[in-house]
Amino acid sequence: MNAPLYNKEILRLAASVPHGERLAAPMASVEKRSPICGSRVTVDVVVDGAGRISDIGMLVRACALGQASASLMAAQAIGRTADDLAQTRDALTAWLAGQGTAPDWPGLDIFAPALAHSARHASIRLAFEAAAEAAALAEAHA
C-alpha cells in the first residue's frame, strides 16, 4: 500500500511555517518559482561573519508540499552555511530523481510518497534552492 501524498504531518508542517515573514533588512533575497504549478518561495537571509545564517525570513506561496518543505528548511536554517544548504539542495534533487537516499536534513524523508510524482518535485525543492542561493549571495557580500 502506498502512503498518501498529502498526510497529516505534511499538512501540519504546511500550516506552521516558521520565519514566515520577510526580513526588513536582508543581506540577500532570492525568489524561486515552479513553472509547473506556480508555487513561489522568497527567502531573505542575514549571515554572520562566519557565513552562517543568523536570520531568515520567507514569503511562501506554494502548495502544501512546498509549504511543508519550506517549514522543514526554515526550522533548521539558522546556523547553516551556504555550502550546507547547497549540499542539502543537491542531495534533495538527487533523491527526488531516484538517485540516492533522503538528504541528511531533519524531516525530509516525509516526502518519500512524492518520489513517484515528478510534477511535485519542483515545489519541494523551492525553499532549499532559494535559501542556498540567498546564503551564497549574502556570504559573497559580507
Secondary structure by P-SEA (a helix, b strand, c coil): cccccccaaaaaaaaccccccccccccbbbbbbbcccbbbbbbbbcccccccccbbbbbbbccaaaaaaaaaaaaccccccaaaaaaaaaaaaaaaacccccccccccccccccccccccccccaaaaaaaaaaaaaaaaac
